[in-house]
Amino acid sequence: MTTTLPVKIKENGSVELLDLFNALSLEQISRVPGLLRADPIFKDKRKDTLLLKEINELIYNKRLDEQFLTIRNSSIEFKMMLSDIIEKLIRYEKR
């Protein structure tokens, strides 16, 4: 399967890694760590570990963004219910 991504290509033919990850869906980007573990890019294990750490952080941030958009686009009734649940959880934690 081929996917076309709207990513700007620099004059030297390179692509900004962050732009590439922003263009990928959460499902697509979530496959990257497993692929990198199976076939590392660098010969230096430390560099591969750092890259995986950064990619996992991007995945985490993308998940947060999607959750934020879901909440932002939800109804006022849902937001009020969610607020009530959070309030109850805070009270429960204080016990």
Jmol script that loads the backbone (N, CA, C; Angstrom):
load data "model"
ATOM      1  N   MET A   1       0.838  -1.172   0.000  1.00  0.00           N
ATOM      2  CA  MET A   1       0.000   0.000   0.000  1.00  0.00           C
ATOM      3  C   MET A   1       0.887   1.240   0.000  1.00  0.00           C
ATOM      4  N   THR A   2       0.576   2.195  -0.825  1.00  0.00           N
ATOM      5  CA  THR A   2       1.331   3.436  -0.921  1.00  0.00           C
ATOM      6  C   THR A   2       0.510   4.577  -0.357  1.00  0.00           C
ATOM      7  N   THR A   3       1.184   5.452   0.396  1.00  0.00           N
ATOM      8  CA  THR A   3       0.527   6.608   0.973  1.00  0.00           C
ATOM      9  C   THR A   3       1.252   7.861   0.523  1.00  0.00           C
ATOM     10  N   THR A   4       0.523   8.855   0.080  1.00  0.00           N
ATOM     11  CA  THR A   4       1.103  10.138  -0.287  1.00  0.00           C
ATOM     12  C   THR A   4       0.925  11.090   0.885  1.00  0.00           C
ATOM     13  N   LEU A   5       2.034  11.694   1.304  1.00  0.00           N
ATOM     14  CA  LEU A   5       1.998  12.601   2.447  1.00  0.00           C
ATOM     15  C   LEU A   5       2.301  14.021   2.005  1.00  0.00           C
ATOM     16  N   PRO A   6       1.550  14.994   2.511  1.00  0.00           N
ATOM     17  CA  PRO A   6       1.807  16.397   2.166  1.00  0.00           C
ATOM     18  C   PRO A   6       2.969  16.965   2.994  1.00  0.00           C
ATOM     19  N   VAL A   7       4.188  16.620   2.607  1.00  0.00           N
ATOM     20  CA  VAL A   7       5.381  17.058   3.337  1.00  0.00           C
ATOM     21  C   VAL A   7       6.258  17.872   2.401  1.00  0.00           C
ATOM     22  N   LYS A   8       6.735  19.013   2.903  1.00  0.00           N
ATOM     23  CA  LYS A   8       7.612  19.856   2.094  1.00  0.00           C
ATOM     24  C   LYS A   8       8.984  19.214   1.945  1.00  0.00           C
ATOM     25  N   ILE A   9       9.484  19.221   0.734  1.00  0.00           N
ATOM     26  CA  ILE A   9      10.817  18.698   0.463  1.00  0.00           C
ATOM     27  C   ILE A   9      11.752  19.890   0.299  1.00  0.00           C
ATOM     28  N   LYS A  10      12.866  19.842   1.029  1.00  0.00           N
ATOM     29  CA  LYS A  10      13.833  20.935   0.976  1.00  0.00           C
ATOM     30  C   LYS A  10      14.562  20.928  -0.366  1.00  0.00           C
ATOM     31  N   GLU A  11      15.276  22.015  -0.643  1.00  0.00           N
ATOM     32  CA  GLU A  11      16.007  22.138  -1.905  1.00  0.00           C
ATOM     33  C   GLU A  11      17.020  21.018  -2.096  1.00  0.00           C
ATOM     34  N   ASN A  12      17.623  20.540  -0.995  1.00  0.00           N
ATOM     35  CA  ASN A  12      18.621  19.477  -1.108  1.00  0.00           C
ATOM     36  C   ASN A  12      17.990  18.080  -1.175  1.00  0.00           C
ATOM     37  N   GLY A  13      16.654  18.026  -1.213  1.00  0.00           N
ATOM     38  CA  GLY A  13      15.949  16.757  -1.352  1.00  0.00           C
ATOM     39  C   GLY A  13      15.608  16.090  -0.032  1.00  0.00           C
ATOM     40  N   SER A  14      15.985  16.701   1.091  1.00  0.00           N
ATOM     41  CA  SER A  14      15.702  16.100   2.389  1.00  0.00           C
ATOM     42  C   SER A  14      14.316  16.506   2.886  1.00  0.00           C
ATOM     43  N   VAL A  15      13.867  15.817   3.903  1.00  0.00           N
ATOM     44  CA  VAL A  15      12.565  16.064   4.505  1.00  0.00           C
ATOM     45  C   VAL A  15      12.777  16.257   6.001  1.00  0.00           C
ATOM     46  N   GLU A  16      12.099  17.224   6.575  1.00  0.00           N
ATOM     47  CA  GLU A  16      12.177  17.442   8.017  1.00  0.00           C
ATOM     48  C   GLU A  16      11.427  16.300   8.702  1.00  0.00           C
ATOM     49  N   LEU A  17      12.097  15.600   9.598  1.00  0.00           N
ATOM     50  CA  LEU A  17      11.511  14.431  10.250  1.00  0.00           C
ATOM     51  C   LEU A  17      10.226  14.785  10.998  1.00  0.00           C
ATOM     52  N   LEU A  18      10.215  15.919  11.672  1.00  0.00           N
ATOM     53  CA  LEU A  18       9.022  16.324  12.415  1.00  0.00           C
ATOM     54  C   LEU A  18       7.842  16.557  11.473  1.00  0.00           C
ATOM     55  N   ASP A  19       8.082  17.158  10.302  1.00  0.00           N
ATOM     56  CA  ASP A  19       7.013  17.353   9.310  1.00  0.00           C
ATOM     57  C   ASP A  19       6.453  16.006   8.850  1.00  0.00           C
ATOM     58  N   LEU A  20       7.347  15.048   8.668  1.00  0.00           N
ATOM     59  CA  LEU A  20       6.931  13.716   8.240  1.00  0.00           C
ATOM     60  C   LEU A  20       6.040  13.071   9.293  1.00  0.00           C
ATOM     61  N   PHE A  21       6.459  13.137  10.553  1.00  0.00           N
ATOM     62  CA  PHE A  21       5.655  12.538  11.619  1.00  0.00           C
ATOM     63  C   PHE A  21       4.331  13.267  11.816  1.00  0.00           C
ATOM     64  N   ASN A  22       4.311  14.566  11.621  1.00  0.00           N
ATOM     65  CA  ASN A  22       3.055  15.307  11.727  1.00  0.00           C
ATOM     66  C   ASN A  22       2.074  14.889  10.644  1.00  0.00           C
ATOM     67  N   ALA A  23       2.582  14.498   9.484  1.00  0.00           N
ATOM     68  CA  ALA A  23       1.726  14.094   8.368  1.00  0.00           C
ATOM     69  C   ALA A  23       1.189  12.670   8.540  1.00  0.00           C
ATOM     70  N   LEU A  24       1.852  11.856   9.354  1.00  0.00           N
ATOM     71  CA  LEU A  24       1.414  10.478   9.561  1.00  0.00           C
ATOM     72  C   LEU A  24       0.243  10.414  10.531  1.00  0.00           C
ATOM     73  N   SER A  25      -0.611   9.429  10.353  1.00  0.00           N
ATOM     74  CA  SER A  25      -1.693   9.205  11.305  1.00  0.00           C
ATOM     75  C   SER A  25      -1.113   8.547  12.552  1.00  0.00           C
ATOM     76  N   LEU A  26      -1.865   8.554  13.627  1.00  0.00           N
ATOM     77  CA  LEU A  26      -1.413   7.930  14.870  1.00  0.00           C
ATOM     78  C   LEU A  26      -1.161   6.438  14.651  1.00  0.00           C
ATOM     79  N   GLU A  27      -2.018   5.810  13.863  1.00  0.00           N
ATOM     80  CA  GLU A  27      -1.846   4.387  13.568  1.00  0.00           C
ATOM     81  C   GLU A  27      -0.518   4.136  12.836  1.00  0.00           C
ATOM     82  N   GLN A  28      -0.209   4.986  11.870  1.00  0.00           N
ATOM     83  CA  GLN A  28       1.033   4.824  11.112  1.00  0.00           C
ATOM     84  C   GLN A  28       2.261   5.085  11.977  1.00  0.00           C
ATOM     85  N   ILE A  29       2.241   6.166  12.737  1.00  0.00           N
ATOM     86  CA  ILE A  29       3.402   6.529  13.543  1.00  0.00           C
ATOM     87  C   ILE A  29       3.629   5.516  14.669  1.00  0.00           C
ATOM     88  N   SER A  30       2.565   4.849  15.130  1.00  0.00           N
ATOM     89  CA  SER A  30       2.706   3.870  16.202  1.00  0.00           C
ATOM     90  C   SER A  30       3.458   2.618  15.752  1.00  0.00           C
ATOM     91  N   ARG A  31       3.542   2.388  14.470  1.00  0.00           N
ATOM     92  CA  ARG A  31       4.289   1.231  13.940  1.00  0.00           C
ATOM     93  C   ARG A  31       5.794   1.478  13.900  1.00  0.00           C
ATOM     94  N   VAL A  32       6.202   2.731  13.906  1.00  0.00           N
ATOM     95  CA  VAL A  32       7.610   3.086  13.706  1.00  0.00           C
ATOM     96  C   VAL A  32       8.546   2.494  14.766  1.00  0.00           C
ATOM     97  N   PRO A  33       8.240   2.588  16.072  1.00  0.00           N
ATOM     98  CA  PRO A  33       9.179   2.022  17.049  1.00  0.00           C
ATOM     99  C   PRO A  33       9.470   0.535  16.840  1.00  0.00           C
ATOM    100  N   GLY A  34       8.431  -0.242  16.546  1.00  0.00           N
ATOM    101  CA  GLY A  34       8.633  -1.671  16.292  1.00  0.00           C
ATOM    102  C   GLY A  34       9.507  -1.915  15.072  1.00  0.00           C
ATOM    103  N   LEU A  35       9.286  -1.121  14.032  1.00  0.00           N
ATOM    104  CA  LEU A  35      10.098  -1.258  12.825  1.00  0.00           C
ATOM    105  C   LEU A  35      11.561  -0.891  13.099  1.00  0.00           C
ATOM    106  N   LEU A  36      11.762   0.160  13.901  1.00  0.00           N
ATOM    107  CA  LEU A  36      13.132   0.570  14.225  1.00  0.00           C
ATOM    108  C   LEU A  36      13.843  -0.447  15.116  1.00  0.00           C
ATOM    109  N   ARG A  37      13.101  -1.083  16.012  1.00  0.00           N
ATOM    110  CA  ARG A  37      13.720  -2.112  16.854  1.00  0.00           C
ATOM    111  C   ARG A  37      14.140  -3.311  16.004  1.00  0.00           C
ATOM    112  N   ALA A  38      13.304  -3.655  15.028  1.00  0.00           N
ATOM    113  CA  ALA A  38      13.591  -4.789  14.156  1.00  0.00           C
ATOM    114  C   ALA A  38      14.729  -4.487  13.188  1.00  0.00           C
ATOM    115  N   ASP A  39      14.818  -3.230  12.750  1.00  0.00           N
ATOM    116  CA  ASP A  39      15.830  -2.849  11.763  1.00  0.00           C
ATOM    117  C   ASP A  39      16.384  -1.464  12.122  1.00  0.00           C
ATOM    118  N   PRO A  40      17.328  -1.413  13.065  1.00  0.00           N
ATOM    119  CA  PRO A  40      17.876  -0.124  13.519  1.00  0.00           C
ATOM    120  C   PRO A  40      18.501   0.689  12.388  1.00  0.00           C
ATOM    121  N   ILE A  41      18.428   2.007  12.527  1.00  0.00           N
ATOM    122  CA  ILE A  41      18.996   2.908  11.522  1.00  0.00           C
ATOM    123  C   ILE A  41      20.497   3.079  11.733  1.00  0.00           C
ATOM    124  N   PHE A  42      20.884   3.282  12.982  1.00  0.00           N
ATOM    125  CA  PHE A  42      22.280   3.569  13.293  1.00  0.00           C
ATOM    126  C   PHE A  42      23.004   2.319  13.777  1.00  0.00           C
ATOM    127  N   LYS A  43      24.309   2.315  13.661  1.00  0.00           N
ATOM    128  CA  LYS A  43      25.114   1.224  14.209  1.00  0.00           C
ATOM    129  C   LYS A  43      25.344   1.445  15.702  1.00  0.00           C
ATOM    130  N   ASP A  44      25.204   2.680  16.128  1.00  0.00           N
ATOM    131  CA  ASP A  44      25.377   3.052  17.534  1.00  0.00           C
ATOM    132  C   ASP A  44      24.042   2.846  18.266  1.00  0.00           C
ATOM    133  N   LYS A  45      24.015   1.901  19.195  1.00  0.00           N
ATOM    134  CA  LYS A  45      22.791   1.573  19.922  1.00  0.00           C
ATOM    135  C   LYS A  45      22.248   2.769  20.701  1.00  0.00           C
ATOM    136  N   ARG A  46      23.142   3.623  21.188  1.00  0.00           N
ATOM    137  CA  ARG A  46      22.741   4.811  21.948  1.00  0.00           C
ATOM    138  C   ARG A  46      21.926   5.765  21.083  1.00  0.00           C
ATOM    139  N   LYS A  47      22.343   5.953  19.827  1.00  0.00           N
ATOM    140  CA  LYS A  47      21.608   6.827  18.901  1.00  0.00           C
ATOM    141  C   LYS A  47      20.227   6.256  18.597  1.00  0.00           C
ATOM    142  N   ASP A  48      20.172   4.939  18.384  1.00  0.00           N
ATOM    143  CA  ASP A  48      18.879   4.305  18.123  1.00  0.00           C
ATOM    144  C   ASP A  48      17.944   4.454  19.318  1.00  0.00           C
ATOM    145  N   THR A  49      18.485   4.299  20.524  1.00  0.00           N
ATOM    146  CA  THR A  49      17.680   4.444  21.736  1.00  0.00           C
ATOM    147  C   THR A  49      17.152   5.871  21.868  1.00  0.00           C
ATOM    148  N   LEU A  50      18.008   6.849  21.595  1.00  0.00           N
ATOM    149  CA  LEU A  50      17.582   8.253  21.641  1.00  0.00           C
ATOM    150  C   LEU A  50      16.492   8.540  20.613  1.00  0.00           C
ATOM    151  N   LEU A  51      16.659   8.014  19.413  1.00  0.00           N
ATOM    152  CA  LEU A  51      15.663   8.201  18.353  1.00  0.00           C
ATOM    153  C   LEU A  51      14.331   7.583  18.763  1.00  0.00           C
ATOM    154  N   LEU A  52      14.365   6.376  19.315  1.00  0.00           N
ATOM    155  CA  LEU A  52      13.133   5.726  19.774  1.00  0.00           C
ATOM    156  C   LEU A  52      12.459   6.540  20.876  1.00  0.00           C
ATOM    157  N   LYS A  53      13.254   7.097  21.780  1.00  0.00           N
ATOM    158  CA  LYS A  53      12.705   7.919  22.858  1.00  0.00           C
ATOM    159  C   LYS A  53      11.978   9.135  22.279  1.00  0.00           C
ATOM    160  N   GLU A  54      12.603   9.805  21.311  1.00  0.00           N
ATOM    161  CA  GLU A  54      11.986  10.979  20.682  1.00  0.00           C
ATOM    162  C   GLU A  54      10.710  10.608  19.927  1.00  0.00           C
ATOM    163  N   ILE A  55      10.740   9.485  19.228  1.00  0.00           N
ATOM    164  CA  ILE A  55       9.563   9.043  18.473  1.00  0.00           C
ATOM    165  C   ILE A  55       8.424   8.690  19.423  1.00  0.00           C
ATOM    166  N   ASN A  56       8.735   8.025  20.530  1.00  0.00           N
ATOM    167  CA  ASN A  56       7.701   7.695  21.518  1.00  0.00           C
ATOM    168  C   ASN A  56       7.096   8.957  22.113  1.00  0.00           C
ATOM    169  N   GLU A  57       7.899   9.994  22.300  1.00  0.00           N
ATOM    170  CA  GLU A  57       7.378  11.270  22.792  1.00  0.00           C
ATOM    171  C   GLU A  57       6.451  11.918  21.767  1.00  0.00           C
ATOM    172  N   LEU A  58       6.818  11.824  20.489  1.00  0.00           N
ATOM    173  CA  LEU A  58       5.949  12.349  19.423  1.00  0.00           C
ATOM    174  C   LEU A  58       4.611  11.602  19.390  1.00  0.00           C
ATOM    175  N   ILE A  59       4.669  10.293  19.569  1.00  0.00           N
ATOM    176  CA  ILE A  59       3.444   9.482  19.588  1.00  0.00           C
ATOM    177  C   ILE A  59       2.566   9.910  20.759  1.00  0.00           C
ATOM    178  N   TYR A  60       3.172  10.071  21.922  1.00  0.00           N
ATOM    179  CA  TYR A  60       2.441  10.489  23.116  1.00  0.00           C
ATOM    180  C   TYR A  60       1.770  11.848  22.887  1.00  0.00           C
ATOM    181  N   ASN A  61       2.523  12.792  22.323  1.00  0.00           N
ATOM    182  CA  ASN A  61       1.971  14.127  22.054  1.00  0.00           C
ATOM    183  C   ASN A  61       0.846  14.076  21.026  1.00  0.00           C
ATOM    184  N   LYS A  62       0.997  13.218  20.021  1.00  0.00           N
ATOM    185  CA  LYS A  62      -0.045  13.098  18.996  1.00  0.00           C
ATOM    186  C   LYS A  62      -1.324  12.528  19.615  1.00  0.00           C
ATOM    187  N   ARG A  63      -1.174  11.579  20.543  1.00  0.00           N
ATOM    188  CA  ARG A  63      -2.345  11.032  21.239  1.00  0.00           C
ATOM    189  C   ARG A  63      -3.035  12.118  22.054  1.00  0.00           C
ATOM    190  N   LEU A  64      -2.237  12.918  22.768  1.00  0.00           N
ATOM    191  CA  LEU A  64      -2.815  14.013  23.553  1.00  0.00           C
ATOM    192  C   LEU A  64      -3.549  15.001  22.649  1.00  0.00           C
ATOM    193  N   ASP A  65      -2.957  15.329  21.506  1.00  0.00           N
ATOM    194  CA  ASP A  65      -3.604  16.244  20.559  1.00  0.00           C
ATOM    195  C   ASP A  65      -4.951  15.695  20.091  1.00  0.00           C
ATOM    196  N   GLU A  66      -4.985  14.400  19.775  1.00  0.00           N
ATOM    197  CA  GLU A  66      -6.238  13.800  19.310  1.00  0.00           C
ATOM    198  C   GLU A  66      -7.289  13.798  20.416  1.00  0.00           C
ATOM    199  N   GLN A  67      -6.869  13.524  21.655  1.00  0.00           N
ATOM    200  CA  GLN A  67      -7.807  13.553  22.773  1.00  0.00           C
ATOM    201  C   GLN A  67      -8.333  14.969  22.995  1.00  0.00           C
ATOM    202  N   PHE A  68      -7.442  15.949  22.902  1.00  0.00           N
ATOM    203  CA  PHE A  68      -7.850  17.331  23.070  1.00  0.00           C
ATOM    204  C   PHE A  68      -8.869  17.734  22.003  1.00  0.00           C
ATOM    205  N   LEU A  69      -8.622  17.349  20.750  1.00  0.00           N
ATOM    206  CA  LEU A  69      -9.558  17.675  19.669  1.00  0.00           C
ATOM    207  C   LEU A  69     -10.912  16.996  19.878  1.00  0.00           C
ATOM    208  N   THR A  70     -10.882  15.767  20.362  1.00  0.00           N
ATOM    209  CA  THR A  70     -12.129  15.050  20.620  1.00  0.00           C
ATOM    210  C   THR A  70     -12.952  15.781  21.670  1.00  0.00           C
ATOM    211  N   ILE A  71     -12.294  16.186  22.740  1.00  0.00           N
ATOM    212  CA  ILE A  71     -13.002  16.895  23.809  1.00  0.00           C
ATOM    213  C   ILE A  71     -13.476  18.259  23.325  1.00  0.00           C
ATOM    214  N   ARG A  72     -12.606  18.963  22.601  1.00  0.00           N
ATOM    215  CA  ARG A  72     -12.973  20.294  22.109  1.00  0.00           C
ATOM    216  C   ARG A  72     -14.174  20.255  21.174  1.00  0.00           C
ATOM    217  N   ASN A  73     -14.292  19.202  20.396  1.00  0.00           N
ATOM    218  CA  ASN A  73     -15.386  19.089  19.430  1.00  0.00           C
ATOM    219  C   ASN A  73     -16.629  18.411  20.002  1.00  0.00           C
ATOM    220  N   SER A  74     -16.599  18.038  21.277  1.00  0.00           N
ATOM    221  CA  SER A  74     -17.749  17.353  21.864  1.00  0.00           C
ATOM    222  C   SER A  74     -18.792  18.358  22.362  1.00  0.00           C
ATOM    223  N   SER A  75     -19.941  17.832  22.684  1.00  0.00           N
ATOM    224  CA  SER A  75     -21.058  18.687  23.113  1.00  0.00           C
ATOM    225  C   SER A  75     -20.794  19.266  24.499  1.00  0.00           C
ATOM    226  N   ILE A  76     -21.513  20.315  24.823  1.00  0.00           N
ATOM    227  CA  ILE A  76     -21.382  20.956  26.133  1.00  0.00           C
ATOM    228  C   ILE A  76     -21.829  19.999  27.232  1.00  0.00           C
ATOM    229  N   GLU A  77     -22.833  19.164  26.946  1.00  0.00           N
ATOM    230  CA  GLU A  77     -23.307  18.187  27.934  1.00  0.00           C
ATOM    231  C   GLU A  77     -22.201  17.184  28.271  1.00  0.00           C
ATOM    232  N   PHE A  78     -21.500  16.728  27.240  1.00  0.00           N
ATOM    233  CA  PHE A  78     -20.404  15.786  27.463  1.00  0.00           C
ATOM    234  C   PHE A  78     -19.290  16.443  28.275  1.00  0.00           C
ATOM    235  N   LYS A  79     -18.970  17.683  27.966  1.00  0.00           N
ATOM    236  CA  LYS A  79     -17.929  18.403  28.701  1.00  0.00           C
ATOM    237  C   LYS A  79     -18.312  18.559  30.171  1.00  0.00           C
ATOM    238  N   MET A  80     -19.583  18.821  30.439  1.00  0.00           N
ATOM    239  CA  MET A  80     -20.044  18.957  31.827  1.00  0.00           C
ATOM    240  C   MET A  80     -19.960  17.622  32.558  1.00  0.00           C
ATOM    241  N   MET A  81     -20.326  16.526  31.878  1.00  0.00           N
ATOM    242  CA  MET A  81     -20.224  15.202  32.488  1.00  0.00           C
ATOM    243  C   MET A  81     -18.766  14.862  32.782  1.00  0.00           C
ATOM    244  N   LEU A  82     -17.900  15.174  31.855  1.00  0.00           N
ATOM    245  CA  LEU A  82     -16.479  14.919  32.038  1.00  0.00           C
ATOM    246  C   LEU A  82     -15.919  15.738  33.198  1.00  0.00           C
ATOM    247  N   SER A  83     -16.355  16.968  33.302  1.00  0.00           N
ATOM    248  CA  SER A  83     -15.943  17.830  34.412  1.00  0.00           C
ATOM    249  C   SER A  83     -16.381  17.243  35.747  1.00  0.00           C
ATOM    250  N   ASP A  84     -17.611  16.750  35.812  1.00  0.00           N
ATOM    251  CA  ASP A  84     -18.119  16.118  37.036  1.00  0.00           C
ATOM    252  C   ASP A  84     -17.302  14.882  37.408  1.00  0.00           C
ATOM    253  N   ILE A  85     -16.965  14.077  36.418  1.00  0.00           N
ATOM    254  CA  ILE A  85     -16.175  12.867  36.665  1.00  0.00           C
ATOM    255  C   ILE A  85     -14.792  13.233  37.199  1.00  0.00           C
ATOM    256  N   ILE A  86     -14.165  14.222  36.603  1.00  0.00           N
ATOM    257  CA  ILE A  86     -12.843  14.655  37.048  1.00  0.00           C
ATOM    258  C   ILE A  86     -12.907  15.180  38.479  1.00  0.00           C
ATOM    259  N   GLU A  87     -13.940  15.947  38.759  1.00  0.00           N
ATOM    260  CA  GLU A  87     -14.129  16.486  40.108  1.00  0.00           C
ATOM    261  C   GLU A  87     -14.278  15.359  41.129  1.00  0.00           C
ATOM    262  N   LYS A  88     -15.056  14.332  40.799  1.00  0.00           N
ATOM    263  CA  LYS A  88     -15.236  13.185  41.698  1.00  0.00           C
ATOM    264  C   LYS A  88     -13.936  12.418  41.883  1.00  0.00           C
ATOM    265  N   LEU A  89     -13.167  12.276  40.817  1.00  0.00           N
ATOM    266  CA  LEU A  89     -11.874  11.587  40.919  1.00  0.00           C
ATOM    267  C   LEU A  89     -10.910  12.351  41.825  1.00  0.00           C
ATOM    268  N   ILE A  90     -10.915  13.667  41.723  1.00  0.00           N
ATOM    269  CA  ILE A  90     -10.051  14.493  42.577  1.00  0.00           C
ATOM    270  C   ILE A  90     -10.457  14.313  44.039  1.00  0.00           C
ATOM    271  N   ARG A  91     -11.759  14.341  44.308  1.00  0.00           N
ATOM    272  CA  ARG A  91     -12.240  14.152  45.685  1.00  0.00           C
ATOM    273  C   ARG A  91     -11.879  12.763  46.201  1.00  0.00           C
ATOM    274  N   TYR A  92     -11.982  11.763  45.341  1.00  0.00           N
ATOM    275  CA  TYR A  92     -11.649  10.388  45.722  1.00  0.00           C
ATOM    276  C   TYR A  92     -10.158  10.270  46.051  1.00  0.00           C
ATOM    277  N   GLU A  93      -9.321  10.919  45.258  1.00  0.00           N
ATOM    278  CA  GLU A  93      -7.865  10.897  45.488  1.00  0.00           C
ATOM    279  C   GLU A  93      -7.488  11.550  46.806  1.00  0.00           C
ATOM    280  N   LYS A  94      -8.243  12.535  47.236  1.00  0.00           N
ATOM    281  CA  LYS A  94      -7.933  13.267  48.463  1.00  0.00           C
ATOM    282  C   LYS A  94      -8.261  12.453  49.717  1.00  0.00           C
ATOM    283  N   ARG A  95      -9.050  11.410  49.578  1.00  0.00           N
ATOM    284  CA  ARG A  95      -9.430  10.590  50.743  1.00  0.00           C
ATOM    285  C   ARG A  95      -8.284   9.792  51.267  1.00  0.00           C
TER     286      ARG A  95
END
end "model"
wireframe off; spacefill off
backbone 0.3
color backbone group
